């Protein structure tokens, strides 16, 4: 069977492509290469450079290849950018998702797996770890744009024979343990990538955004999930939908949090390199603590984390950062 992966040239999408190929699936990637890289798509997959908002193109791809399963990763992901340019987030993440979903309905796609986010919760008002049934109060256009797509899928699945899974990611980090792909976006804002760049002198220093939070060491707490475990959750979701297990909305995280200082210390320890750490003001929009309750994905999909280990996450992230530097120096 052929599977379509939108955004398959990006960080998370490219890991999904490798997983699907490893599992013996045929893969077509649809990516407009706005932030992804053609070299991130394995040669065994077919890369189509194009836009998910091009309904004719998507319908042709789905129809000609008899595609029944779609993983949808394409989208814009920088929270502060969504605040300054909300309309492009509603276009890329909501309007174009609607076009993609319509193409899927027309072409009889039966499994649709959507890359959602913990940003749909906003600052969790209730208990932490946060459960899926918590109130949804996104605090950025990014979170709202993703939530709107979740709601479209819910309504479309009630009216058409399309089954869906929305996976709400917490903080995804690390890289393929075999070193085949990783996070390659320049000017990344994510903590672990930024710290790895500082360790390898790709940036002059590391900034810590806020040290006066009500946490044990004053910095924010996040639930960092290894990309391999996140991808395994997607693959299990595909099997679940193929086996008619029913629609699913599930958190993807480990259920425990780590502080910014703990992460930076681990990057220094694993790399054996020191770098300047500048204590800065709080970054607008950061929640104090965001941690997943992951009991639902465990019970529904039988998902079990295999890489719940900060040292391992950092080791793989650093290895990829070093490989990326070698690649960029060659080109
Ligand atoms: N941080 C720093 N310095 C940096 C980068 C980050 O101190 O250079 C801090 C942040 O202030 C925050 C923590 O590290 O406290 C994690 O920040 P990230 O930018 O790595 O991740 P976020 O938690 O802000 O965002 C992530 C995803 C979003 C998603 C959100 C959902 O990147 O896509 O989780 O909660 F929407």
Boltz pocket constraint, residues with backbone or C-beta under 6 A from the ligand:
constraints:
  - pocket:
      binder: B
      contacts: [[A, 77], [A, 79], [A, 117], [A, 118], [A, 119], [A, 142], [A, 169], [A, 170], [A, 171], [A, 189], [A, 190], [A, 191], [A, 192], [A, 194], [A, 206], [A, 207], [A, 208], [A, 209], [A, 210], [A, 220], [A, 221], [A, 222], [A, 260], [A, 283], [A, 286], [A, 287], [A, 290]]
      max_distance: 6.0
